[in-house]
Amino acid sequence: MFVNRCHENEHAGMHNETCDMHGMSGIGGCCNNTCPPVMECPQERVCHREMCYEVPHIIPVNTRIINHHVYRHTYQPMYTCTMEDTVSNVYDNKCGF
């Protein structure tokens, strides 16, 4: 994996000499030893995750009971009877009282 990294740089000739001292052949093949690892630019992976939450909501519901009292008025005649006595006085017109 790191074998070809020595030859991808713009200064390939200078790295070939360094690799030759560590056991590399000048053409890009590897003999017995490996080159030191080359530090690459860091890469970033972005993982988007969705978090689902259940949020219970408490909704107070008040029941209002309204009692409507309706009075229906009915009328029934109640008959009564009264009696009156009248008195009339009749006087005879007698002379000589």
GURO-961093 format. One line per field, with one value per residue: z negated, y, x of N, C-alpha, C, CB in turn. Coordinates in Angstrom, 1 decimal, padded with zeros to 4 digits, always signed. Glycine has a CB too. Layout:
! GURO-961093
nw = c(Z | ...);
nv = c(Y | ...);
nu = c(X | ...);
caw = c(Z | ...);
cav = c(Y | ...);
cau = c(X | ...);
cw = c(Z | ...);
cv = c(Y | ...);
cu = c(X | ...);
cbw = c(Z | ...);
cbv = c(Y | ...);
cbu = c(X | ...);
! end
This chain:
! GURO-961093
nw = c(+000.0 | -000.8 | +000.9 | +003.5 | +002.8 | +002.4 | +004.9 | +006.0 | +005.5 | +006.4 | +006.3 | +007.2 | +007.7 | +005.6 | +003.5 | +004.4 | +004.0 | +001.2 | +000.7 | +001.8 | -000.1 | -002.1 | -001.2 | +001.2 | +004.6 | +007.5 | +009.4 | +008.4 | +007.3 | +004.5 | +002.1 | -000.5 | -002.8 | -004.0 | -003.2 | -005.4 | -006.8 | -004.9 | -005.8 | -005.2 | -004.0 | -006.3 | -006.1 | -006.1 | -007.3 | -007.0 | -008.8 | -008.7 | -011.0 | -012.0 | -014.7 | -016.4 | -018.5 | -020.9 | -022.0 | -024.5 | -024.9 | -027.2 | -027.3 | -028.9 | -029.3 | -030.0 | -031.1 | -031.0 | -032.5 | -031.9 | -033.4 | -032.3 | -033.6 | -032.9 | -033.3 | -032.8 | -032.6 | -033.4 | -033.3 | -035.2 | -035.4 | -038.4 | -039.8 | -041.8 | -044.0 | -045.1 | -047.3 | -047.6 | -049.6 | -049.3 | -050.6 | -050.5 | -051.3 | -051.5 | -051.7 | -052.5 | -051.3 | -053.4 | -054.6 | -057.4 | -059.3);
nv = c(-001.2 | +001.3 | +001.3 | +002.5 | +005.1 | +006.4 | +007.1 | +008.8 | +011.5 | +014.8 | +015.1 | +012.7 | +011.5 | +012.1 | +010.7 | +008.2 | +007.6 | +007.7 | +005.6 | +003.6 | +003.3 | +002.1 | -000.3 | -000.4 | -000.9 | +001.1 | +001.4 | +001.2 | -001.1 | -003.4 | -004.6 | -006.2 | -004.6 | -002.1 | +001.2 | +004.1 | +005.0 | +007.3 | +010.3 | +011.2 | +013.7 | +014.5 | +013.0 | +013.5 | +012.0 | +012.2 | +011.4 | +011.3 | +011.2 | +010.3 | +011.1 | +009.8 | +010.9 | +010.2 | +012.3 | +012.7 | +014.5 | +016.1 | +016.9 | +018.7 | +018.1 | +019.5 | +018.8 | +020.4 | +020.5 | +021.7 | +022.3 | +022.8 | +024.2 | +024.1 | +025.5 | +024.8 | +026.4 | +025.7 | +026.3 | +025.8 | +026.1 | +026.9 | +026.6 | +028.5 | +029.3 | +031.9 | +033.4 | +035.9 | +037.8 | +039.9 | +042.5 | +043.8 | +046.4 | +046.9 | +049.3 | +049.8 | +052.2 | +053.8 | +055.7 | +057.5 | +057.0);
nu = c(+000.8 | +001.9 | +004.0 | +003.9 | +003.4 | +005.8 | +006.6 | +004.8 | +005.1 | +006.2 | +008.9 | +010.2 | +012.6 | +014.3 | +013.0 | +013.3 | +016.0 | +016.0 | +014.3 | +015.8 | +017.8 | +016.5 | +015.9 | +014.5 | +014.0 | +015.2 | +013.2 | +010.6 | +009.7 | +009.5 | +011.7 | +012.9 | +012.3 | +010.0 | +008.8 | +008.7 | +005.5 | +003.4 | +002.0 | -001.2 | -003.6 | -006.1 | -009.3 | -012.8 | -015.7 | -019.1 | -021.9 | -025.2 | -027.7 | -030.9 | -032.8 | -035.5 | -038.0 | -040.5 | -042.9 | -045.0 | -048.0 | -050.0 | -053.2 | -055.5 | -058.9 | -061.8 | -065.0 | -067.9 | -071.0 | -074.1 | -077.1 | -080.2 | -083.0 | -086.2 | -089.2 | -092.5 | -095.4 | -098.6 | -102.1 | -105.0 | -108.4 | -110.0 | -112.9 | -115.0 | -117.7 | -119.6 | -122.0 | -124.3 | -126.4 | -129.0 | -130.9 | -133.9 | -136.1 | -139.4 | -141.8 | -145.1 | -147.2 | -148.9 | -151.3 | -151.6 | -150.0);
caw = c(+000.0 | -000.9 | +001.8 | +004.6 | +002.3 | +002.5 | +006.3 | +006.5 | +005.2 | +007.5 | +006.2 | +007.2 | +007.7 | +004.2 | +002.7 | +004.8 | +003.3 | -000.2 | +000.6 | +002.1 | -001.3 | -003.0 | -000.6 | +002.3 | +005.9 | +008.1 | +010.4 | +007.8 | +006.7 | +003.1 | +001.8 | -001.8 | -003.8 | -003.6 | -003.5 | -006.5 | -006.3 | -004.5 | -006.4 | -004.2 | -004.5 | -006.9 | -005.4 | -007.0 | -006.9 | -007.6 | -008.9 | -009.1 | -011.7 | -012.4 | -016.0 | -016.5 | -019.9 | -021.1 | -023.1 | -024.9 | -025.3 | -028.0 | -027.0 | -029.8 | -028.7 | -031.1 | -030.7 | -031.7 | -032.4 | -032.2 | -033.6 | -032.0 | -034.2 | -032.1 | -033.9 | -031.9 | -033.5 | -032.9 | -034.2 | -035.3 | -036.2 | -039.6 | -039.9 | -043.1 | -044.0 | -046.2 | -047.4 | -048.3 | -050.0 | -049.3 | -051.4 | -050.0 | -052.2 | -050.8 | -052.6 | -052.0 | -051.5 | -054.2 | -055.2 | -058.8 | -060.1);
cav = c(+000.0 | +002.5 | +001.2 | +003.4 | +006.4 | +007.0 | +007.5 | +009.7 | +012.8 | +015.5 | +014.9 | +011.2 | +011.0 | +012.2 | +009.7 | +006.9 | +007.4 | +007.4 | +004.3 | +002.6 | +003.1 | +001.3 | -001.6 | -000.3 | -000.7 | +002.4 | +001.4 | +001.2 | -002.4 | -003.5 | -005.8 | -006.9 | -003.7 | -001.1 | +002.6 | +004.6 | +005.5 | +008.7 | +010.9 | +011.8 | +014.7 | +013.9 | +013.0 | +013.6 | +011.3 | +012.8 | +010.5 | +012.0 | +010.2 | +010.9 | +010.6 | +010.0 | +010.9 | +010.3 | +013.3 | +012.7 | +015.8 | +016.0 | +017.9 | +018.6 | +018.3 | +019.7 | +018.6 | +021.3 | +020.1 | +022.8 | +021.9 | +023.9 | +023.9 | +024.7 | +025.4 | +024.9 | +026.8 | +025.4 | +027.0 | +025.1 | +026.9 | +026.3 | +027.3 | +028.7 | +029.9 | +032.7 | +033.7 | +037.1 | +038.0 | +041.3 | +042.8 | +045.0 | +046.8 | +047.4 | +049.9 | +050.1 | +053.6 | +053.8 | +057.0 | +057.5 | +056.4);
cau = c(+000.0 | +002.8 | +005.1 | +003.7 | +003.4 | +007.1 | +006.9 | +003.7 | +005.5 | +006.8 | +010.3 | +010.3 | +014.0 | +014.9 | +012.4 | +013.8 | +017.2 | +015.6 | +013.7 | +016.8 | +018.6 | +015.7 | +015.7 | +013.7 | +014.7 | +015.0 | +012.1 | +009.3 | +009.4 | +009.9 | +012.5 | +012.6 | +011.8 | +008.9 | +009.0 | +007.8 | +004.2 | +003.2 | +000.9 | -002.1 | -004.5 | -007.3 | -010.6 | -013.9 | -016.9 | -020.3 | -023.0 | -026.4 | -028.6 | -032.2 | -033.2 | -036.9 | -038.5 | -042.0 | -043.1 | -046.4 | -048.6 | -051.1 | -054.2 | -056.6 | -060.2 | -062.8 | -066.4 | -068.8 | -072.4 | -075.0 | -078.4 | -081.2 | -084.3 | -087.3 | -090.5 | -093.6 | -096.5 | -100.0 | -103.2 | -106.2 | -109.4 | -110.6 | -114.2 | -115.6 | -119.0 | -120.0 | -123.4 | -124.6 | -127.8 | -129.3 | -132.1 | -134.7 | -137.2 | -140.5 | -142.7 | -146.4 | -147.5 | -150.1 | -151.6 | -151.9 | -148.9);
cw = c(+000.0 | +000.1 | +002.9 | +004.1 | +002.4 | +003.9 | +006.8 | +006.2 | +006.3 | +007.5 | +006.2 | +007.1 | +006.4 | +003.4 | +003.2 | +004.2 | +001.8 | -000.3 | +000.9 | +000.8 | -002.2 | -002.3 | +000.6 | +003.6 | +006.5 | +009.0 | +009.7 | +007.2 | +005.3 | +002.9 | +000.5 | -002.8 | -003.2 | -003.9 | -004.7 | -006.0 | -005.9 | -005.1 | -005.3 | -004.8 | -005.2 | -006.1 | -006.5 | -006.5 | -007.7 | -007.6 | -009.4 | -009.8 | -012.1 | -013.8 | -016.2 | -018.0 | -019.9 | -022.3 | -023.4 | -025.4 | -026.1 | -027.7 | -028.0 | -029.1 | -029.9 | -030.5 | -031.6 | -031.5 | -032.8 | -032.3 | -033.3 | -032.6 | -033.5 | -032.8 | -033.0 | -032.8 | -032.8 | -033.9 | -034.1 | -036.0 | -037.4 | -040.0 | -041.4 | -043.0 | -045.3 | -046.2 | -048.1 | -048.5 | -050.0 | -050.0 | -050.8 | -051.0 | -051.3 | -051.8 | -051.8 | -052.2 | -052.2 | -054.8 | -056.7 | -059.6 | -061.5);
cv = c(+001.2 | +002.4 | +002.3 | +004.8 | +007.1 | +007.6 | +008.5 | +011.2 | +013.5 | +015.3 | +013.4 | +010.7 | +011.0 | +011.1 | +008.3 | +006.6 | +007.0 | +006.0 | +003.2 | +002.3 | +002.2 | +000.0 | -001.6 | -000.3 | +000.6 | +002.5 | +001.4 | -000.1 | -002.4 | -004.7 | -006.4 | -005.9 | -002.8 | +000.3 | +003.0 | +005.1 | +006.9 | +009.2 | +011.6 | +012.9 | +014.0 | +014.0 | +013.0 | +012.8 | +012.0 | +011.8 | +011.3 | +010.9 | +011.0 | +010.2 | +010.9 | +009.9 | +010.9 | +011.2 | +013.3 | +014.1 | +015.5 | +017.2 | +017.8 | +019.0 | +018.4 | +019.6 | +019.5 | +020.8 | +021.3 | +022.3 | +023.0 | +023.4 | +024.7 | +024.5 | +025.7 | +025.2 | +026.5 | +026.0 | +026.1 | +026.0 | +026.2 | +027.2 | +027.4 | +029.4 | +030.7 | +033.1 | +035.0 | +037.2 | +039.5 | +041.5 | +044.0 | +045.2 | +047.4 | +048.0 | +050.2 | +051.6 | +053.8 | +055.2 | +056.8 | +056.9 | +056.6);
cu = c(+000.9 | +003.9 | +005.0 | +003.7 | +004.7 | +007.3 | +005.8 | +004.1 | +006.1 | +008.3 | +010.6 | +011.7 | +014.6 | +014.3 | +012.9 | +015.1 | +017.0 | +015.1 | +014.8 | +017.6 | +017.8 | +015.3 | +014.8 | +014.5 | +014.4 | +013.8 | +010.7 | +008.9 | +009.9 | +010.7 | +012.1 | +012.0 | +010.7 | +009.3 | +008.3 | +006.5 | +004.1 | +002.0 | +000.0 | -002.9 | -005.7 | -008.5 | -011.7 | -015.1 | -018.0 | -021.4 | -024.2 | -027.3 | -029.8 | -032.6 | -034.7 | -037.3 | -040.0 | -042.2 | -044.6 | -046.8 | -049.8 | -052.1 | -055.4 | -057.9 | -061.2 | -064.2 | -067.3 | -070.3 | -073.2 | -076.4 | -079.4 | -082.5 | -085.3 | -088.6 | -091.6 | -094.8 | -097.8 | -101.0 | -104.4 | -107.2 | -109.9 | -111.8 | -114.6 | -116.9 | -119.2 | -121.4 | -123.6 | -126.1 | -128.1 | -130.7 | -132.8 | -135.8 | -138.3 | -141.5 | -144.0 | -146.6 | -148.9 | -150.3 | -151.9 | -150.8 | -149.0);
cbw = c(-001.2 | -002.3 | +002.4 | +005.4 | +000.9 | +002.2 | +007.2 | +005.8 | +004.0 | +007.5 | +005.0 | +008.4 | +008.7 | +003.6 | +002.8 | +006.4 | +003.4 | -000.7 | +001.6 | +003.2 | -002.0 | -003.4 | -001.6 | +002.3 | +006.9 | +008.8 | +011.2 | +008.7 | +007.5 | +002.2 | +001.8 | -002.4 | -004.3 | -004.2 | -002.3 | -007.3 | -007.3 | -002.9 | -007.5 | -003.6 | -003.4 | -008.3 | -004.5 | -007.3 | -007.2 | -006.9 | -009.9 | -007.9 | -012.9 | -011.4 | -017.2 | -015.7 | -020.6 | -021.4 | -022.6 | -026.0 | -024.1 | -029.6 | -025.5 | -031.0 | -027.7 | -031.8 | -030.8 | -031.3 | -033.3 | -031.2 | -035.0 | -030.4 | -035.8 | -030.6 | -035.2 | -031.0 | -033.8 | -032.8 | -033.7 | -036.0 | -035.2 | -040.8 | -039.1 | -044.0 | -043.8 | -046.2 | -048.0 | -047.4 | -051.4 | -047.8 | -052.9 | -048.5 | -053.3 | -049.9 | -053.1 | -052.6 | -050.1 | -055.3 | -054.4 | -059.1 | -059.7);
cbv = c(+000.0 | +002.6 | -000.2 | +003.1 | +006.4 | +006.0 | +006.3 | +009.4 | +012.9 | +017.0 | +015.6 | +010.6 | +011.9 | +013.6 | +009.7 | +006.9 | +008.6 | +008.4 | +004.1 | +003.1 | +004.4 | +002.0 | -002.6 | +001.0 | -001.9 | +002.8 | +000.1 | +001.7 | -003.6 | -003.4 | -005.5 | -007.4 | -002.8 | -001.5 | +003.5 | +005.7 | +005.2 | +008.8 | +011.9 | +010.7 | +015.7 | +014.5 | +011.7 | +015.0 | +009.8 | +014.1 | +009.3 | +012.7 | +009.6 | +010.6 | +011.3 | +008.9 | +012.1 | +008.9 | +014.7 | +011.6 | +016.7 | +015.9 | +017.8 | +019.6 | +017.1 | +021.1 | +017.1 | +022.8 | +018.8 | +024.0 | +021.3 | +024.0 | +024.2 | +024.2 | +026.3 | +023.7 | +028.3 | +023.9 | +028.4 | +023.7 | +027.3 | +026.3 | +026.7 | +029.6 | +028.8 | +034.1 | +032.6 | +038.3 | +037.4 | +041.9 | +043.0 | +044.7 | +047.8 | +046.3 | +051.2 | +049.2 | +054.4 | +052.7 | +057.7 | +056.8 | +056.8);
cbu = c(-000.9 | +003.3 | +005.2 | +002.5 | +002.9 | +008.2 | +007.0 | +002.4 | +006.4 | +006.5 | +010.9 | +009.6 | +014.8 | +014.6 | +010.9 | +014.0 | +018.1 | +014.6 | +012.6 | +017.7 | +018.9 | +014.4 | +015.2 | +012.8 | +014.4 | +016.2 | +012.2 | +008.2 | +009.9 | +008.7 | +014.1 | +013.9 | +013.0 | +007.5 | +008.7 | +008.6 | +003.1 | +003.2 | +001.3 | -003.0 | -005.0 | -007.5 | -010.8 | -014.3 | -016.8 | -020.7 | -022.6 | -027.2 | -027.9 | -033.3 | -032.4 | -037.7 | -037.8 | -042.6 | -042.7 | -046.7 | -048.9 | -050.8 | -054.7 | -056.4 | -060.6 | -062.6 | -066.8 | -068.6 | -072.7 | -074.9 | -078.7 | -081.3 | -084.2 | -087.3 | -090.6 | -093.9 | -096.4 | -100.2 | -103.5 | -106.0 | -110.5 | -109.5 | -115.3 | -114.6 | -120.1 | -119.1 | -124.3 | -124.1 | -128.2 | -129.4 | -131.8 | -135.3 | -136.7 | -141.3 | -142.1 | -147.5 | -147.5 | -150.2 | -152.8 | -153.2 | -147.7);
! end
